[in-house]
Amino acid sequence: MRDDLFAIIKKARDMGFSQIQIATNGIKIAQNPQYAKDLMDAGVCTLYLHFDGVTRQTNPLIKISKKVIEHCRKANLGIVLVPTIINGRNDHEVGDIIRFAADNVDVIRGINYQPVAFTGAASADNVARERVTIPDLAERIEEQTGGIIKKDYFYPVPVCCHSPT
């Protein structure tokens, strides 16, 4: 949405940042195939693409997402799918998202599932009804992939701390 996005990306690259990602819903990239190439040329390594599911019901932007994938494929720009998982809305498609990514493995580098976060005005009813935990997600992935990807394959990301001297 910024007119100076390419200049910011180039500046970050000039400053020494080696990994530059852009989070996007993909609309601008879907409308203009050259935009993906321009992002790549400016120094973007990966698109962090909002992608809540593989059907129109769970992902109203699915047609746009597919265009983004094609444009990024041509530009050789990798994508990480970023689905926000909500119990009862799209949690039944976590396995299908994996299969979709596998079908497009030449351009999709990974999936970053994000269980819905409740902040601010969320009611206790919303939390109880829509909450998905990481263990819930791992169980659904195992179930929906027929055990090909097991919940035991998942483990917490280690955290490193620098202690003050």
PEBELKA-V710165 format. One record per helix or strand of 3 or more residues. SS is the DSSP state (~ for helix, > for strand). FROM is the first residue (numbers start at 1). TO is the last residue. If there is no record, write none. Layout:
BEGIN
ss	from	to
SS	FROM	TO
SS	FROM	TO
END
This chain:
BEGIN
ss	from	to
~	5	14
>	21	24
~	27	31
~	33	42
>	46	50
~	62	75
>	78	82
~	91	103
>	108	111
~	124	130
~	134	144
~	151	153
END
